[in-house]
Structure formats: C-alpha cells, structure tokens
Amino acid sequence: MKIAFYAPLKPPTHPVPSGDRLMARQIIAALGMAGHEVEVASELRSFTATPDAGPRGEVARQAEGEVSRLLHGWQSQSSPDLWFTYHPYYKTPDLIGPPIAKKLGIPYVTAEASYSRRHDDNGWGENQRLIADAVRLAAVNLCFTERDRIGLVDAIPDGRYERFLPFIETSLFAQPPSSPDPRRLISVAMLRKGDKFDSYVMLAKALDLIRNEDWTLTVIGDGPMRAEVRVLFSTFDDDRIIWRGECTASEIATELAAAGIYVWPGNNEAYGLAYLEAQAAGLPVVAQATAGVPEVVMASATGLLTPAGDIGAYADAIAQLLNDDTQRRTMAEAAHRFVHEKRSLGAASQQLETILRKHLGDTYYER
C-alpha cells in the first residue's frame, strides 16, 4: 500500500532526538519492511502547551491549509491507500488525517493514541473530542501499553483496538557483549525538567544509599537541566560519575555493551525505548514498576522492578545485582534474547502486517 504517515507531536524529521522521533522512524521502517511505500504527509506540529483558544485556533488554521495542500497535490498523482497517525493525544490531536481519510474514502489508523478523562473538564474538552472522533474513525488503534488501551476502551468503547508492543531496531546490538564491566552502571536520558529530572533525583538518592558499594555510573544525555543534574551527583567523587553528553546511536550501543547494569527509575515513563536498547545490548535493568515500564522490562526475568517512589528498594535492587553476578549474567542473557527475539524491527513488522490484514482484509491489499 501507499501509506501517508503523520506524527502530530514531532515529525520523524525533527532535529531534536527523542523517543517519539525514534518510534516514528521505526514504525515507518516496519511498514517499509512489510513492502509498503510510506511518505511523511505533513510536518505540522499540532502541539499546544495550554488549551487557550488562540494557539489552538492557529494550529487549526494551519491544519486546514495542509489538508487543502495535500488533497490538491493528490489530484495530479496517486493518492494514498491508508492514513497512519502516530501518537495523537490531548495536546496533539490529529487535525489532518481524519478529514483526508473521509474525503478520499481510505482507512485511517492510529498508533499510541491516548485518552484520559481527567482532561475532559480542565480546558482540553474540545481536543479530547477530536481524539475520540479520530479513534472511532480508525479501522484499528494500535495500543503500545495496556494502560493506554484501558483508557481508550473506558472512554471510547466503540473503538477498535489491538495491542502492538514497543520495539526497536536491533542491528546495532547484533553481537552479544564480550567483556562488560559488571560494576559499571549506565543511564541514557535527556537532562530536562519534569519526569526526567525527577528520575535523576531518585537515582542520585538511591546511589547515595549504596555509595560504599563498588560501582561507577556513566550518564549519556544532554539538555537544558545539565547543570542542575550534575549538582545532584556532586557529592560523589569525580571518577565515579562519567558524563558522556549527547552521543550518536552507535556510540550509545558501544557504551551500553561495555556496561554491566542499566539503571533508570523511569518516573511516569510511557514505556522507554532506552530500556529495550539496554536489554538488546545485554544489560539487566533496574527500574520502577510504574507507568509503561513493565511493558518493556520483564520483571524478575530481564530486570528488577521496584515499587514506585521507594528509594530504598531501588537502591537495594541495584546492590543486589552488583553483589550477585550469577543473577546479573542470567538476566543479561535473558534480556538479550527477549529483545532480539520478540521486540525487534522484524518481529514488529510481521505483527503490524498481521494486524492490518485482520482489520483491512486481504481483499483490500489485493485491489
């Protein structure tokens, strides 16, 4: 099929790295691997930080222009067979895909849509309605986490839903690590305010509780909270915290392969592709059993998941793997198998194709 792809939060061409950008690119790759022709239909960001009518009205005006531009362009060339929207939620509704899908009479699909009733009455009601309308329109809504699926079913029971598990491209991690340092902890996350900073706060406090253990921490990432994050770890000796800054994908893979344990609390993490990358590199994970983390880390098999907000339990879990090399290696091997066998690009492409055929029908493919 010829597929029009749209990511209203952040287009796959956006210059700033993020999990959203990475997942958008990987979905395109998964569709391409299945033999489809994928084109990014628009780079318009529909994000508004507040529900104020002014910004939302400006985005709506720009979206109308995009709809007109795309429909006009497809008059002189073949139009798409399917519209695919990634990650619409209350701050980034899809204002382009639904009207185009209706006008062209083509199926509409969403991935990682979400709906939370608590936003219905705090100014986001109109955007929430747009999300609900898009979800109802969709031939299928791909749910990356059970939490998202439950929220959608609760608010929009007449939608069509399928679980589609988070995945990564594993080629950079094809070779099992040869000689990792079991005492080397590693984290990969942007240095920014909000949930990321909160996770750094928790990590620093947990490591303070086990400062007498033999470990070092490598931090990969950069961002506007660089100075504040460094202050959190300023009580440790300089040689214990290694700051790598922003790294390329291949550099991250190299750093992960040299480490022994991936540590990241994951406060309010949607799911966290970095967890999958760490496991693909053969690292057990220590995280919290919160939000979408259990969707990508198999508790007690590929990592240790501790109760949300329990700093002591989190510190104890890190110490447990530092002091039990047999458990660490067993989890490392299980983590490597888990991602390469079940959460790879190839596995995701096959699963995605199965779902699309189920909801569109083989006859649609064979038109």
C-alpha positions as CSV (number, residue, x, y, z in Angstrom):
1,M,0.0,0.0,0.0
2,K,0.9,3.6,-0.3
3,I,0.7,5.0,3.2
4,A,0.5,8.6,4.3
5,F,2.3,8.9,7.7
6,Y,1.8,11.7,10.2
7,A,3.2,12.4,13.7
8,P,1.4,15.5,15.1
9,L,3.7,15.7,18.2
10,K,7.1,15.5,16.5
11,P,7.7,14.6,12.9
12,P,10.3,11.9,12.2
13,T,12.5,14.6,10.5
14,H,12.6,16.8,13.7
15,P,16.2,17.7,14.6
16,V,15.9,17.0,18.4
17,P,16.4,13.4,19.4
18,S,13.6,11.8,21.5
19,G,11.7,8.6,22.0
20,D,8.8,10.0,19.9
21,R,11.0,10.7,17.0
22,L,12.7,7.3,17.2
23,M,9.5,5.4,17.4
24,A,8.0,7.3,14.4
25,R,11.1,6.4,12.4
26,Q,10.9,2.8,13.5
27,I,7.2,2.5,12.5
28,I,8.0,3.8,9.1
29,A,10.8,1.2,8.8
30,A,8.5,-1.6,10.0
31,L,5.9,-0.6,7.4
32,G,8.6,-0.4,4.7
33,M,9.9,-3.8,5.7
34,A,6.5,-5.2,5.1
35,G,6.6,-3.9,1.5
36,H,4.6,-0.7,1.8
37,E,5.5,2.7,0.4
38,V,5.5,5.3,3.2
39,E,5.5,9.0,2.8
40,V,5.5,11.6,5.6
41,A,2.4,13.5,4.6
42,S,2.9,16.6,6.8
43,E,5.4,18.0,9.3
44,L,2.9,20.3,11.0
45,R,3.1,20.0,14.8
46,S,-0.3,20.3,16.4
47,F,1.1,20.6,20.0
48,T,-0.1,23.4,22.2
49,A,1.1,23.7,25.8
50,T,-2.1,25.1,27.1
51,P,-5.8,24.8,26.0
52,D,-6.0,28.5,25.2
53,A,-8.2,29.1,22.2
54,G,-5.7,31.4,20.4
55,P,-2.9,28.8,19.9
56,R,-5.3,26.0,19.2
57,G,-7.1,28.2,16.6
58,E,-3.8,28.9,14.8
59,V,-2.9,25.2,14.7
60,A,-6.4,24.5,13.3
61,R,-5.9,27.2,10.6
62,Q,-2.6,25.7,9.6
63,A,-4.1,22.2,9.5
64,E,-6.8,23.3,7.1
65,G,-4.1,24.6,4.8
66,E,-2.3,21.3,5.0
67,V,-5.5,19.4,4.2
68,S,-6.0,21.6,1.1
69,R,-2.4,21.3,0.0
70,L,-2.4,17.5,0.2
71,L,-5.7,17.0,-1.5
72,H,-4.7,19.3,-4.3
73,G,-1.4,17.5,-4.7
74,W,-3.1,14.1,-4.9
75,Q,-5.3,15.3,-7.8
76,S,-2.3,15.0,-10.1
77,Q,-0.7,11.9,-8.6
78,S,-2.0,8.7,-6.9
79,S,-3.5,9.3,-3.5
80,P,-2.6,7.1,-0.5
81,D,-4.3,3.8,0.3
82,L,-4.1,4.4,4.0
83,W,-3.5,7.2,6.5
84,F,-1.4,6.3,9.6
85,T,-1.1,8.7,12.6
86,Y,1.3,8.2,15.4
87,H,0.8,9.4,18.9
88,P,-2.3,11.7,18.9
89,Y,-3.2,12.8,22.5
90,Y,-5.0,15.7,24.1
91,K,-2.2,18.2,23.4
92,T,-1.6,17.0,19.9
93,P,-4.8,16.0,18.1
94,D,-4.7,14.9,14.5
95,L,-6.4,17.7,12.6
96,I,-5.3,16.5,9.1
97,G,-5.8,12.7,8.9
98,P,-9.5,12.3,9.6
99,P,-10.8,14.9,7.1
100,I,-8.5,13.5,4.4
101,A,-9.4,9.9,5.1
102,K,-13.1,10.8,4.9
103,K,-12.6,12.8,1.7
104,L,-10.6,10.1,0.0
105,G,-12.5,7.2,1.4
106,I,-9.4,5.4,2.8
107,P,-8.8,3.6,6.1
108,Y,-7.4,5.6,9.0
109,V,-5.1,4.0,11.6
110,T,-3.7,5.4,14.8
111,A,-0.8,4.1,17.0
112,E,-0.2,5.1,20.6
113,A,-3.3,7.2,20.8
114,S,-4.3,8.0,24.4
115,Y,-7.3,9.4,26.3
116,S,-7.6,10.4,30.0
117,R,-10.9,11.5,31.3
118,R,-9.3,13.9,33.8
119,H,-8.6,16.3,30.9
120,D,-12.3,16.5,29.9
121,D,-13.1,19.3,32.2
122,N,-9.9,21.2,32.6
123,G,-10.0,23.2,29.3
124,W,-9.0,20.4,26.9
125,G,-12.5,19.2,26.2
126,E,-12.5,20.2,22.5
127,N,-9.2,18.4,21.9
128,Q,-10.4,15.4,23.8
129,R,-13.5,15.3,21.5
130,L,-11.1,15.4,18.5
131,I,-9.2,12.5,19.8
132,A,-12.3,10.5,20.5
133,D,-13.6,11.2,17.0
134,A,-10.4,10.1,15.4
135,V,-10.2,6.9,17.5
136,R,-13.8,6.0,16.5
137,L,-13.0,6.6,12.8
138,A,-9.9,4.4,12.9
139,A,-10.0,0.9,11.3
140,V,-7.7,0.0,14.2
141,N,-6.0,1.8,17.0
142,L,-2.6,0.2,17.9
143,C,-2.1,0.4,21.7
144,F,1.5,0.2,22.9
145,T,0.7,-0.2,26.6
146,E,-2.2,-1.8,28.4
147,R,-2.6,1.4,30.3
148,D,-3.4,3.3,27.1
149,R,-5.7,0.5,25.9
150,I,-7.7,0.6,29.1
151,G,-8.0,4.4,29.0
152,L,-9.3,4.3,25.4
153,V,-11.7,1.5,26.0
154,D,-13.1,3.2,29.1
155,A,-13.7,6.5,27.2
156,I,-14.4,5.2,23.7
157,P,-15.8,1.6,24.0
158,D,-16.9,1.5,20.4
159,G,-13.3,1.9,19.0
160,R,-11.3,-1.0,17.5
161,Y,-8.1,-1.8,19.4
162,E,-5.1,-4.1,19.1
163,R,-2.0,-4.4,21.3
164,F,1.1,-3.5,19.4
165,L,4.2,-3.9,21.7
166,P,7.0,-1.4,21.7
167,F,10.1,-2.4,19.7
168,I,13.5,-1.3,18.4
169,E,15.9,-1.7,15.5
170,T,18.4,-4.2,16.9
171,S,21.1,-4.2,14.3
172,L,23.4,-2.1,16.4
173,F,23.2,-4.7,19.1
174,A,23.6,-7.8,16.9
175,Q,26.7,-9.1,18.7
176,P,26.3,-10.2,22.3
177,P,28.6,-8.1,24.6
178,S,32.0,-9.8,25.1
179,S,33.5,-8.3,28.2
180,P,31.2,-5.9,30.0
181,D,32.2,-4.3,33.3
182,P,29.8,-5.7,35.9
183,R,30.5,-2.8,38.3
184,R,29.6,-0.2,35.6
185,L,26.2,1.3,35.9
186,I,24.8,3.3,32.9
187,S,21.8,5.6,32.2
188,V,20.7,7.1,28.9
189,A,18.2,10.0,29.2
190,M,17.9,13.7,28.3
191,L,18.7,16.2,31.0
192,R,15.5,18.1,31.1
193,K,12.9,19.2,33.7
194,G,9.9,17.2,34.6
195,D,9.8,13.4,34.8
196,K,13.4,13.0,33.5
197,F,14.8,15.3,36.2
198,D,12.7,13.5,38.8
199,S,14.3,10.2,37.8
200,Y,17.7,11.7,38.1
201,V,16.8,12.9,41.6
202,M,15.7,9.4,42.6
203,L,18.8,7.8,41.0
204,A,21.2,10.2,42.9
205,K,19.4,9.5,46.2
206,A,19.5,5.7,45.6
207,L,23.2,5.7,44.8
208,D,23.9,7.8,47.9
209,L,22.4,4.9,49.9
210,I,24.9,2.4,48.3
211,R,27.9,4.7,48.0
212,N,30.0,2.2,49.8
213,E,29.4,-0.4,47.1
214,D,31.9,-0.7,44.2
215,W,30.3,1.0,41.2
216,T,30.7,3.8,38.7
217,L,27.9,5.5,36.7
218,T,28.0,6.5,33.1
219,V,25.4,9.1,32.1
220,I,24.6,9.6,28.4
221,G,22.4,12.6,27.5
222,D,22.3,16.3,27.5
223,G,19.7,19.1,27.8
224,P,18.7,22.3,29.5
225,M,19.0,20.9,33.0
226,R,22.6,19.9,32.6
227,A,23.9,22.0,35.5
228,E,21.1,21.0,37.8
229,V,21.5,17.3,37.2
230,R,25.2,17.5,37.8
231,V,24.6,19.1,41.1
232,L,22.5,16.1,42.1
233,F,25.6,13.9,41.8
234,S,28.2,16.5,43.1
235,T,28.7,14.7,46.4
236,F,30.3,11.7,44.7
237,D,34.0,11.6,43.7
238,D,34.6,12.8,40.2
239,D,35.9,9.4,39.0
240,R,32.6,7.7,40.0
241,I,30.3,9.7,37.6
242,I,31.3,9.7,33.9
243,W,29.4,12.3,31.9
244,R,29.3,11.4,28.2
245,G,26.8,14.1,27.0
246,E,24.8,13.5,23.8
247,C,26.0,10.5,21.8
248,T,25.2,9.0,18.4
249,A,23.2,5.8,18.3
250,S,26.3,3.8,17.5
251,E,28.2,5.5,20.4
252,I,25.4,4.6,22.7
253,A,25.5,1.0,21.6
254,T,29.2,0.9,22.3
255,E,28.8,2.4,25.8
256,L,26.0,0.0,26.6
257,A,28.0,-3.0,25.6
258,A,30.8,-2.0,28.0
259,A,28.4,-1.6,31.0
260,G,27.0,-4.1,33.4
261,I,23.6,-2.8,34.7
262,Y,21.2,-0.3,33.2
263,V,19.8,2.0,36.0
264,W,16.9,4.4,35.3
265,P,13.9,4.8,37.7
266,G,11.6,5.8,34.9
267,N,9.2,8.2,36.7
268,N,6.0,8.3,34.6
269,E,7.8,6.7,31.7
270,A,5.4,6.0,28.8
271,Y,7.5,2.8,28.2
272,G,11.0,3.9,27.4
273,L,12.8,2.7,24.2
274,A,16.1,3.1,26.0
275,Y,15.2,0.1,28.2
276,L,14.8,-2.0,25.1
277,E,18.1,-0.8,23.7
278,A,19.9,-1.6,27.0
279,Q,18.4,-5.1,27.1
280,A,19.3,-5.6,23.4
281,A,22.9,-4.8,24.4
282,G,22.7,-7.5,27.1
283,L,22.1,-5.4,30.2
284,P,19.7,-6.2,33.0
285,V,17.6,-3.3,34.0
286,V,16.8,-1.8,37.4
287,A,13.7,0.4,37.2
288,Q,10.4,1.1,38.9
289,A,7.2,-0.9,38.3
290,T,5.4,2.1,37.2
291,A,3.6,3.6,34.2
292,G,4.6,1.8,31.0
293,V,7.9,0.4,32.2
294,P,6.6,-3.2,32.8
295,E,5.7,-3.3,29.1
296,V,9.3,-3.3,28.1
297,V,11.1,-4.9,31.1
298,M,10.2,-8.4,32.2
299,A,10.1,-8.2,36.0
300,S,12.5,-10.7,37.7
301,A,13.5,-12.1,34.3
302,T,15.2,-9.3,32.4
303,G,15.4,-6.8,35.2
304,L,14.3,-5.8,38.7
305,L,11.3,-3.6,39.1
306,T,10.7,-1.9,42.4
307,P,7.7,-0.2,43.9
308,A,7.1,3.4,42.7
309,G,8.8,6.0,44.8
310,D,10.6,3.6,47.1
311,I,14.1,4.9,47.0
312,G,15.4,2.3,49.5
313,A,14.0,-0.6,47.5
314,Y,15.5,0.8,44.3
315,A,18.9,1.2,45.9
316,D,18.7,-2.4,47.3
317,A,17.9,-3.7,43.8
318,I,21.0,-2.1,42.3
319,A,23.1,-3.5,45.1
320,Q,21.5,-7.0,44.6
321,L,22.8,-7.2,41.0
322,L,26.1,-5.7,41.9
323,N,26.6,-8.4,44.5
324,D,25.1,-11.4,42.6
325,D,27.0,-11.8,39.4
326,T,25.2,-15.1,38.6
327,Q,21.8,-13.3,38.7
328,R,23.2,-10.4,36.8
329,R,24.5,-12.6,34.0
330,T,21.3,-14.7,33.9
331,M,19.2,-11.6,33.5
332,A,21.6,-10.1,30.9
333,E,21.3,-13.2,28.7
334,A,17.5,-13.2,29.1
335,A,17.3,-9.5,28.3
336,H,19.4,-10.0,25.1
337,R,17.1,-12.9,23.9
338,F,13.9,-11.1,24.8
339,V,14.6,-8.0,22.7
340,H,16.2,-9.8,19.7
341,E,13.6,-12.5,19.5
342,K,10.4,-10.6,20.5
343,R,10.9,-6.9,20.2
344,S,13.0,-6.4,17.1
345,L,12.0,-4.5,14.0
346,G,11.5,-7.7,12.1
347,A,9.1,-9.1,14.7
348,A,7.2,-5.8,14.9
349,S,6.9,-5.6,11.1
350,Q,5.3,-9.1,11.0
351,Q,2.9,-8.3,13.9
352,L,1.9,-5.0,12.3
353,E,1.2,-6.7,8.9
354,T,-1.0,-9.3,10.7
355,I,-3.0,-6.6,12.4
356,L,-3.5,-4.5,9.3
357,R,-4.6,-7.5,7.3
358,K,-7.0,-8.5,10.1
359,H,-8.7,-5.1,10.1
360,L,-8.5,-4.2,6.4
361,G,-8.9,-7.6,4.9
362,D,-6.8,-9.4,2.3
363,T,-9.1,-8.1,-0.5
364,Y,-8.1,-4.5,0.4
365,Y,-4.4,-5.5,-0.1
366,E,-5.1,-7.1,-3.4
367,R,-7.1,-4.3,-5.0
